[in-house]
């Protein structure tokens, strides 16, 4: 598996003194990255990285700046064995390719672009990045370019004999990069090696997750699967907490840059408090098993019982200041605190006068002594609107949201942080400026609606009010989250309003339509937290508000508006996004009003094209499979869950190029096959040897055979006693076997003597055409057998010197000396291959007449029917299983069907039956062929 290759920057053509190239050596939320010199004359900038060990390179990841963007980045690789000296003059770099970067104008220069380039596996010791050109914009007047982070993924190099010329061509690796079998992406040894992970998760959490990953591998090898499940859930929760800690660390460094050390101290304590609370609640120390194996880890617990564990609430700066104040004024520390106050009276008074400190309400004992030191501890970011160290404007477009912050001293130069390159992307920027500042300002960057937006949201404004709608259209994602929570509370409180009989409340149809308009905008939001709130509100709308209130037409209109956006989100590559979208769609489908109108299943059961994205196709099929399990297969043609619709969707899915999609489609086909096997087989190629050469069809038909066998066994178990009642009793069989005239009967009912054969009558008016053909075949065979018997007797009497009597079978030419007719009876009853016993009444009759006997003459004829396809007689309760068998096929013209082996008998009127029953191989289904004697 690929892992992170450590490196050091050994050369940079130029750099800004505040942003050296050595910043690229590490990854983390507080990394500055490299930046070119301002107003430089160079148009091409080179950065050379040297790997700590020779490595095999699989992928290179680049994180660009949000507005200091180069036009393209070229990638060059050099390899030099350790045995050879490597100097810049002797290094020869191979060109791998280049990466073109977008100008980022469509995001208003607020997001960072991450480029991951998979290269042909190569050996290398040095990587050169050549940055060419600059993307001009209004925020980059100096023409600088920047690179925030570089990550190299690869594997250990297996050293071997080389020629040592340093050329990259002779170090090409023949094997491909390791791929994940499930996703087809590059397989990573650890999730922490991904640049998207290491740049936004706090360093101590990254180290903890690495240890948990090693423990998980050991647990899997030891088959401690419950322990491994806990470790997996813990790592997922730790990643979320690590992203929050990274944002706190970023805010702490910002405070240090602005020399706001009080806020920096509060941020430091906030990080420690939240990290301690997370590790304690997730029981990380117990899961690491530093003291040995814990048996409790192999048992389920309350924290990890319900899936992803919940994280503790993050402490605000006010809570941190309160905790510090409580700790400082405890009985043990009150004496030391008074000494500190006396030593720092002058500085504290100056700080208090400049910052206009406002004490938060606290206990009465603390209000009596509002000392300056206490004020500094309890002061937070939002209580510093007039800090002299904070500039009013930055060169970054992101600083326009600091509305109430003003720079007092205009002559103070901007520091390195005020250019904004250290700030996180919008989805991770929740607390860079402090939650207290955003909560203190009720309007926090919320813009008024323009005329076009007012026209679009006219109905929601009428129902919910302009204040809530402005939150949905706000640029601050915190406002959008608050708007969604307000909408959710509104929908949940409507039941109380209806119970109280409020006449001024809007109708349920208008409320549902207005909510759908706002949610249609929210589910398209790029911020995950907003999308999560939107999906929760969608579930509340359909599962709590819609049932019993909203009309069916309005429900259909709401689903038509929201379902396409959720389906698009279900194909998102991010696992948390498409999983949340799938659960939301299934929740909508569980609404009774939606299920009655069949609004979700038809959109999921459409055919899956080969060009459909793998993630989208798999999400659709997984949701369809879940609907089949919960709602079952329907007979309503508009439901989208009919056998035909599901089989067509499954057959299109098994031809998708992605294997995970084909697996889900196979499971859907198996579910339909249990209900209607014949329809599924009609959708697929014929089940023959040529088709089974395809691995996909071979596996699918094998599963079909297993289902057929299970169904047949169930039917046989159910019919075990009923079939026994249809058969004749043993006493009747014994009395019948003693009668010689019952030993053999033709289809007309005439008895056959020991040495003669009586032809049958022509009484077959009730038979169909194929049965009449079989009757003519039988009569011709009987007449041929009689003639052959008479001619054989005449020739033997002439050629034999003595007059020894012989008995000859008219069917199989069996003969024996003597005149005892009982020998011929025993031959008919046990050994003649031309004859067989009826499985129901044990009557001995010809093989060619068995099908006709079961449907017209047998005592159990009411239980048998003639198969319209192959003309065989089949028990009524086994008719469906018979039609699924391979031998149930159309009868060829001029042929007959053997009831024993189910093979076609060709030329039955010209000795075909005799050839089939009396040849050297014999009929495969005839048990009497072993007793044949010539």
N, C-alpha and C positions, 0 to 999 in steps of 0.2 A: 504494500500500500504506500501511497505517496505521503510524504511528511514534509514539514517545513525545513528548508535548507538555510542554516545560519550563514550570514555573510557580514563583511565589513566594507565600507566605502573607502577605496584607496585613491580615487582620483575624481576631481570635479573641475570642469573647465572654468567655472566661476560660481560664486555663491554670494548671497546676502549675509552680512555678518550676524544678523539676528536669526537667520534661518540657515544654519550650516548643513552640508550634505550628511554629516554624521547623524542627523536626526532620522535618517532612513534606516539606521541599524536596528531600531527598536520599533515596536508596535504598541499602541495603547491609546486610550481616549485623550490623553494630554500631549500627544506628539505634534510638533509643529510642522515637520516635513521640510523639504529643501525648496529654496527659492533663488532664482537667478538674481544677479546684481541689478539694481535699478539703473535705468538709462544706460544699459550696457550696449556695446557695439557688436556683440556676437549675435549671429542669427542661428547658430547651431551650438547646442550645449551637450557635452558628453559627461556621463557619470559612469564610472567603472566600479563594479562590485566584485570582490574576491570571496569565494566560498571558503569556509573554514576547512572543508575537506572536499576532495574531488567527488562529484555527484553526477547522477543521471537525472536530467531535467525533463519534467513532464508538463508543467504549467507555470506561467508567469502571470502575476496579478499586479495591476497598477491602479492606484487610487488618485484621481486627479483633483485639482483644486476647483472650487465652485466658479471662480471667474478669472483666475490666472491660468489660462488653459493653453497648452501648445497645440499646434495643428495636428501633429502626428508624432509618434514615438517609435523609433527603429530599435530592433533588438538584435544584438550581436553576441556571439558566444565564442569563447576561447577555451582550449583544453591544453594543459601542459602537465606532464607527469611530475611527481615530486623529485624524481631523480634528475630532472633537467632544470637549470636555472631559468627563471621567468622575469624578464625585464620589459618595460613598456616598448622598447624598440624591437624586441624579439617576439612580441605577442602578435599572433595573426588571428583575427576574429572572423568567424563565419556569419553571414547574414541569415537570420532566421525569418525576418518579416517585419512588418510595421503595424501599428495600431493607430487608426484615425479617431480622433476625439471630437465630440460634438461641441458646438459653440455654447450650449447650455442656455440659449436665449429663451427657449420655451418654458423653462422653469424659473425665469427671472433671476438667474444666477444664484439660486438658493440651494441647489442640491449638488452633490458630488457624484462623479461618474466613476464606476468601478468596472474595469475591463479585465477579463480573465481570458488568457490566450493559451490554448493547448497546442504544444509543439510536438514534433516527432521526437521521440526519446533520443537524447544526445548526451554524451559525456561533456563535462565542462568544469572549469575551475574559475573562470572569470566571465562576468556578464556586463556588457556595455549597453547603456541606454543613451540613445542619441535623440534629443528633443529638438524638433525643427519647427520654426515658425511660431507665431503667437496669434491667438484668437482675440482680436481687438473688441473692446466694449467700453462703456462709459465708466466702469469701475476699475479699469486698468490703464490709467493715463501714462504710467511709466513704461509700459510694454514689457513687464516682467512675466515670467512663467514659473509654475510651481508644480511640485510632485509631493503629495502628502505621504505616500507609503508605497513600498515595493515588497512583494512576497514571492518567493521562489519555492515551488513544490516539486519534489523529486524523490529519488531513492538512493540508497547507498550504492556506491560504485564497486563492482567486483573487479579488483585489479588483476590484470593479466599482462602477458608480454606484449609490448607495443614497439613500434619502430621509432617513436620519439620525435617525429618531425613537427609535432604541434599542430598539424592540420586537423581540422574538425572532421573531414570526410572519412578519415580512416578510423574514427571513433564512433561511427554511427551504430546505434543499437538495433538489433534485428527484432527484438521483442517489443510488443506494443505496451502502452501504459496500462496499469491495473484499472479495471472498470468495475463499477458496482453493477451486479447482475440485475438489480431491481430497477434502477433508474437509468443505467447506461452512462452515468457520469463518472468522473475520475474518483476512484475510491481513496478516501483519506484515512490515514492511520488514526487521526484524532480530529474532532470537530474544531478543536482549538487552533489547528493549523490554518484554518481558512482566514483570509484577511478580513472578511466581513465580521467575523467573530472577534478576532483579537484587537481590532481597532475600536470597538465600542463596549467591550466588557472589561471591568476592572481587573488589574493584574493578579491580585490575590485570589479572586474568584476563578480566573483562568487556571491558576496553579491547582486549586482545589478540584476543579472539574477534571483536570488531567489525572489526578490521583483516583478519582472516582471511576474514570474510564478503565484504568488498569485493574481496579477491583472488580469491575463488571466483567472484564475478560476472564479473570480468574474464577469468578462465580459461575460463568457459563461453562468453563472447562470442568468445574467440579459439580455441574448440574444442580446448582443452587439457584433455581429459576426465580423463586420469590424474592430472593436477595438481589438478583440481577434486575428484576422489575422495579424494585425500590430505588436502586441506583440510577436507572434510566429516568424515572420520574424526578428524582432529586436533581439530576443534571439539567433537566429542562427548566425546573424552577430556579435553579441557581443562575442560569443564563439570563432569565428575566431580571433577577435581583442584581446581577453583575452589570447589566446595562444601566440600571438606575444608579448604582454606585459609580459607574463611569461618568454619568452626568453630574453627580455630586462632586467628583474629583475635578471635573472641568470647571464647575462653578467656584470651587475653592482656589484653583489657580487663577481664575479671573480676579477674585478678590485680592490675591497676593499681587498681581500685576498692578492693581489700582491702589495698593498699599492700604487696603481696608482689612486690617488684621483682625478686627473683631469678628467680622463676617467670616473670615478665613478660619478662625478658631471654631466658630459655630459649625461651619461646614465640616471641619475635621471631626468634631465630636458627633455630628450627624452621621458621618460615614461609619464611625466606630459603633455607634449605637445600632444603626440599621444592620450592619454586617453581623454583629453579635446576635441580634434578634433573629435574623434569617438562619444562621448556623444552628441556633438553639432550636428553632421551630422545626427545621428539616432534619434534625438529629444527625448532622453530618459527622460528628465525632464517633457516634455509634456505628454509622455505616462504614467509616474508614477502617474500623477494627484494628486500631493501633495497639490495643492490649491483647489481641487474640480474637478468635472466632466467637461471635455473639450468637447464641441460639435464637434470640429474639428477632434477629434479622431474617430468619427463615420462616417467620410467622407474620401473618397480616396484622397491620395496626391501623388505627383510626386515621392517621395522617395520610397514608398512602392507599387507603381502601377505595376511595372514590375517584381514582384517576389522578390527574395532576394536583399536587398539594397546593393549598392556599398559602400565600406569603403574608407576613405580618404587615401591618400598616406602617408606612414610612413616617418617621417623626418629622414634623415641621420645625423650622428654625425657632418659632416661639416655644415649642415643647422642649427643644434642646436647651434654650436659654433658661426655661423654668427648671429643668432638671439640674443644670449647673448651679442655678441660684439655690435650689433646695440642698444640693450637696455642699455648697459653700457655707450656708448658714445652719448647718447641722451643729449640734452641741460640740462635736469634736473639732470642728474647723472654725468656730466663731472667733476664737482668740487670734489664730493666724490671719484671719481675714481682716480684723481691725488693724493689725500691724501693717498689712499690705496697703490698707486705705490711707494710713498716715504717710507712708513713704511715697505715694503717688497722687497726692491731693492736687498738686498744681496741674499736672498733665491731664488728670481726669476732668478737672473743671473746664480746662480749655476745650477738650473734646466735647464735653456736654454742651457748652455754649455754642459751638459751631454747628453741631449736628441737630440741635433742637430735639433732644431725646424725649420720647413720650413713653412712660412706664406702662406696661400692660397691667391690668388688674390682677392682684394676687392676694394672698392671705393677709389678714389684718395685722399680723405681726410683722410682715415685711413692708407694708405700706407706711408704718410708723417711722422707718429708717430708710428712706430712698437715697442711699449712698451712690456716689458716682460709679464706683466699681460694679455695683449691682446693675446700674443702668447699662453699662457696657456689656455685661453678660446677656442681658435680656433684650438687647437691641438686635434687630434683624434687618435683612436687606430692604424690606419694604418700609422701614422706619428711617431710611436715609435718603429722602428725596433731594437733598441739597448737598450731597457730598462734594467737596471741592476737588477731589481726585478724579471724578468721573467726567469724561468729556461729553459734550452735547451731541456731537456728530462723529461718525466714523466714516472711513472710506468704503466700508462694506454696505451693501444694500440691506442687510438684515438689521441694522441698528436703527432704522426709522421707527421701530416699534417701541423704543424707550421714550415714550412721549413726555413723561414728567421729569426726566433726568436732564440736567443742564450743566454744562461745563462753566464753572465760574472764571477760571484763569485761562484766557484764550492763548496766552503765550506758552503754556505748558505743551511740549511736543507730544504727539501721539506715540504711545508705546507699541510694542510689537503685537500685543494681543488685540489692539483695537482694529486691526485689519481683518479680523474675524475668521482667519483660516483655521483656528483651533475649534471653532464652534461646530457642534454636531449637525448632521443633516436634519431636516425638519421632523422626521419621525422620532428622533432621539434627543430633541432639544427642549424637553419639557421643563427643565428647571435650571437652565443655564443662567437666567436672570433672576431666579428665585421665585418660588411659588407665592411668597408673601407679597411681592410687588404686583404680580398679576391679579391676586385676589383683592388687593387694596384699591386698584383702579377698576371701577365697575364697567367702564367702556373698553378697556384694554385692547385697543387697536380695532375694535369692531366698527366697521364702516357702515354708513347708511346705504339703504337699498337704492339703486338707480331706477329709472323709469322702466327699463326692460325687465328687471328682476321683480319690480312691483307688479307688473302685468302678469308675469309667470306665477307669482305667489299670491294672487289676489284672493283666491279661496282660502288658503291657509291663514292669511292675515285676518280674514273675516272670522275664522273659527278660533284660531289660537292667539291672535294678537301679533302686532308687528314686532314686539320685543323678542318673542321666541323665534320668529322667522328670521330676524336679523342674526340670531345666534347660528342658525343653520348656514347662512351666507357669509359668516365671519371668516376672516383669514386666520384667526387663531384657532388651533384645533381644540384648545381647552373650551372655547366657547361652543364649538360644535358638539363636544361631549356633553356640556351642560344642557344644550338644547335638546339632545336626544334623551337625556335623563328626565328633563321636564316633560317631554312628549310622552315618555313611558309612564310617568306618574299621572299625567292627564288621562291617558287611556284606562289606567287602573282605577282612577277615581270616578270615572263616568258612571259606573254601576251605582255608586252612592248618590250621584246627582239624579239619576233616573228614579231611584227609590224615593228620593225626597220630592219628586215631582216638580223639578225646576223647568218652568215654561220657556225661559230664555235660552236654554241650552240648545246647541245645534243638533240637527238630526243625526242619527248614527251613520247614515249614508254619506253625509257631508264630512263628518269627522273621519271616516275611513278613507274617503277620497283625498282629503287634505293631508292626512298622515302618509298616504301612499306617495303623494307628490314630494313631500319632504324626505321620505325615506329613499325615494328613487335617487335623490341627490346624495344622500348619506352613504348608501351602499357602494357608490363609486369612489368614495374618498380613498386617497392613497395612504393615509395614516391608519395603522393597524388598530390603535385604540378606538378611533372613531368608527371604523368598520365593525369592531366587536360590539360597541354600543348600538350601532344600527341594526345588526342582526338580532341582538337581544330584543330590541324594540319591535322588530318584525315578528318575532315569535309571540310577543305579548299581543300584538295587533290581531294575529290570526287565531291564537289559541285561547285568548281571554276576552277580547273585545268583540270580535266578529260573530262568534256562535250565538244564534238567537236574536241578533240585532240587525245585522246588515243584510240587505236584499241579495239574492243570488247574482243578479246582473252587476251589482257594484263589487261583489267579491271577485267576479271574473275580471272586471276592469282593473282591480288592484293587483291581481296575480299577473295579468298581462303586462303591467307596468314594471313589476319588481322581478319577475322570474328571469327574463333575459339577462339582466345585470348580475343576478346571483349565479346563473349558469356560466357567464363569462368569468366570474370570480372563482368558480369551481375548477377552472382550468389553469389557475395561477400556479407557477412553479413552487411558490412558498407553501410548505406543508400546513402551516397554521391557517393560512388564508383559505386554501381550498377545502380543508377539513371543516372549518367553520361555515363556509358556504354550503357544503353538503348537508350538514346538520340543519341549517336553516331551511333549505329546500324540503328536506324530509319533514320538518316541523310544519311547513305550510301544507304539505300533502296530507298530514294527519288531521288537519282541520275538517270537521264533518261537512261544512258547506263546500269546501274545495274538493273533497273526495266524491261528493254526490255529483258534481259537475264534470269530474274527470279533467281537471285543469293542469295537473302536473305530469301524470304518466305519459300522455301523448307527446309531450315535448322531450321526454327522456327516451322513448322507444323508437325514435327515428333511426334510420339506418346510419351506421358509423362508416364514414368514408375512409379510405386508406390514407388520405391526406389530412385527416383530422389530427390535431395535436394529441400526443400520447396522454398528457395529463387530463385534458378535457374529455377525451374518449373514455378513459378509465373512470373518471368521476361520474360521467353519465351512466355507464354500465353498473358501477357499484351502487348508485342510487336506485337504478331500476331493479337490481337484484334485491335490494332491501325492501322496495315496495312490493315485490312478489312475495317475500316472506311475510310481510305485515298485512297486506290486503288480499293476497291470493290471486290466482289466475281467474279472470272474469270472462263471461260469455257476451258481455255488451261490446259491440263492435266499436263504440266511441270511447271506451275506457282506456285504450292504449295498453291494456294488460291481457289482451286475448292471446290465444296460442299462436295465431298466425303473426300478429305484430311482434310478439316476443321472439318467435323463431326467426323471422326475417332480420330483426335487430341482432340476434345472436349470430346468425350466419354471416352477416356483414362484419361483425366484430372479430370472428375467428380469422378473417383475412387481413386484419390490421398488421402492419409490420412490427409493432411493439408486442413483446411476449406477455407483459402483465395485462394488456388489454385482451389478448386472446384467452388468457386464463379465466378472466371474469366472464367473457362471452361463452366459454365452454360451460361454466357453472349455470348460466342462464339457460342454455340449451338442455342441460340435464334436468333442470326444474320443469321445463316444458315437456320433455320426453316422458316424464312420469305421468303426465296427463294425456298427451296425444302423441304417441310415438310415431304413428304413421305420417303425420304432418311434418314432423321434424326430419324424418328420413327422406321425404319428398323434396325438402329444401337442400339436401346434401347430395353429392354424387353417389352413384350406386356402390353398395358395399361389396367390392370384389377385390381380387388380389392386386390389381393395378392401383386402385384407390388406396388400399392399405399400405402401399409403399411409401406414401406420404406420412411422415411421423405424426403430423397434426391429426389427420383423419384416423390413423391407426389408434391413437390414444382415445379419440372420441368414440369410435366404434367399439373399442374395448369396454368403455364405461357403459355404452348402450347394452352390450351383451350382459354385463353384470346386472343391470336393472331388469332386463328381460328374464334372466334366470331367477332373480329374487321374486319377480311378479309371478312367474310360473310356479315357483314353490309355494307361494301364498295361495294361489288358486287351487293347487293340488291338495294342500292341507285343508282348505275350506270344502273341497268336493270329495274328500276322502270317504266319508260315510255315505254321502248321497249316491255316489257311483256304485258303492257296494250294494245298495238296495235295488239298483236297476238290474243287477246280474241275477241269474237264476240260482236257485238254492242247490246245495250239493245233492240232496235226495232226488230232485228232478233230473240232475245231470246223470246220476247213476242209473235211473230207470231208462233214461234216453239212450245211454251207451249200450244197454243190453239189446236194443232193437237193431237188427242188422239193416232193416230198410231205412234207418235214419243216418247211416254212416255217411252217405253222400247224397246231396240233392242238387238238382239244377235250379236255375232261377225260376222256372215254372212250377217247381214243387214235385216233379216226377222222380221216383227213386231209381238208382242205378244198381244193376245187379253185379255179381262178381266178374262176369266176363263180357258184359255188354254195356252199351251207352245209348241212352234214349235222348233224342234231340229235344230241345226245348220248344215250347209253343211261342207263337208270335203275339204275346199279350203285353205290349209295352207302350200302350197309348198314353200312359201317364208320365212317361219319361221325357226328358228333354233330348235335344239332338245329340249331345255328346254321350248321353247314356244309351241312346239307340245305337250309336256307333259301337259302343262297348259290347252291347248285346249281339250285334252281328258278328263282332270279333269272336265272342265266346262260342257262338254256334258254329262258326267256321272251324275253330280249333277243335271242338268236340267231334265234328264230322271227320276232320282230318285224322284225329286220333283213332276213331273207330275203324276207318278204312285201313289205316296202317296196321292196326291190330289184326284185322281179318286177313290181310295179305301176308302178314308174318306167320299166322297160324297155318295158312295153306302151304306156304313154302316149306315150313318145318315138317309138315306131315308128309310131304313128298320126298324130302331129302333124308328123313330119319328112317333108319332101318327098323328100329323097334317102335312100337306104338305107345311110348311112355307119355302119359298126359302131362301138360304144362299149363301153368297159370301165368298170364301176362297182363301187366297194367296198361290200359289204353292211353295213359297220359305220358308216362316217363319211360315206357318200354321195359320196365322191370319184369322179370319172369322168375319162376321157380318150379321145380319138378313136383308133381303130385296133383291131386285134384281136390285138396282141402280148400274150400272157399274161405275159411276163417283166416288163412294166411293173407289173402288179398284184402280182407277187411282190416287186418292189423296194419298192412301196408298203407291203406288209405288213412287210417286213423293216426299213424305216427310218422311215417317216413316219406311219403310221396311229396316231392318238391313242388308239384303242380297244385297241391291242395294246401289248405290252411284251416285253422279253427277260427270261428267267429269269437272276438274278444268278449262278447256279451252273453251269447247263448251257447257257446262251445259247439256249434254245428260245424261239421266239416264241409267245406265247399271250395270251389276253385278260387285261386288268387285273383283271376281276372273278374270274378263275380262278387268280390268282397264289398266293394263300394256300393253296388246296387243292393246287395242283401241288407246292409246296415240301414238303408233309408226306406226300404219297401217291405222286406220280409221278416226282419229280426223282431223279437219281442220288444226290444228297446228302440224301435225305429222313431218313436216320437222325440227321442233325445238327440237325434242326429239330423244334420242338414248337409246339403251339397254345397261345397265351396264354388262360388261363381267364377273363381279365377282358375283353379287347378282341377276342378271336378271331383275332388276327393270327398269322402264322407267324414265329417268332423263333428265331434260332440259340441252341442250348443254352448256349453259353458267354457269351452276351450277354443271357441271360434276366433276371438280376438288374438289370442296368442298364436294360433295357427297362421293367421294372416301376417304376423310379424316374422315368421320363420323364413329362412332363405329359400327353402324348397317350394314355398307357395308362389308359384309363378305361372304365367300363361302357358296353356298346353299348345304345343306346336301342331300344325296341321298334319293330319295323317298319323298321329302318334297316340299312344295310350299311356296312362299314368299308373305305375305300379304302387299299390297301397302299402307295400312292405318297406321298400327303400326310397319311394317317392321319386324315382328316376323315370325318364321317358322311355317307353318301349316303342321302337321304330318298326314299321312294317308289321303291325300285329296280325294282319290277315295272311301274311306270307311267312309264317313261322317265327314271327318276332317274339312271341311269348315263350316259345320253346327255346329259342336262342338265349333269351334273358334268364330263364329259370334253370336250364339244363346245361349251360356251357361250363367250361372248366372252372371259371371264377364263381359262377352262380350269382344269384341275387344277393346283394350285401345285407339285406334285411331279412332274408329267409333263414330261419333256424333249422330247417330240415335238409339243407344242402350237405351238411356233414354226414347224414345217414344215407346219402345216395349210393346205390349199388348198381352197377351195370350188369 
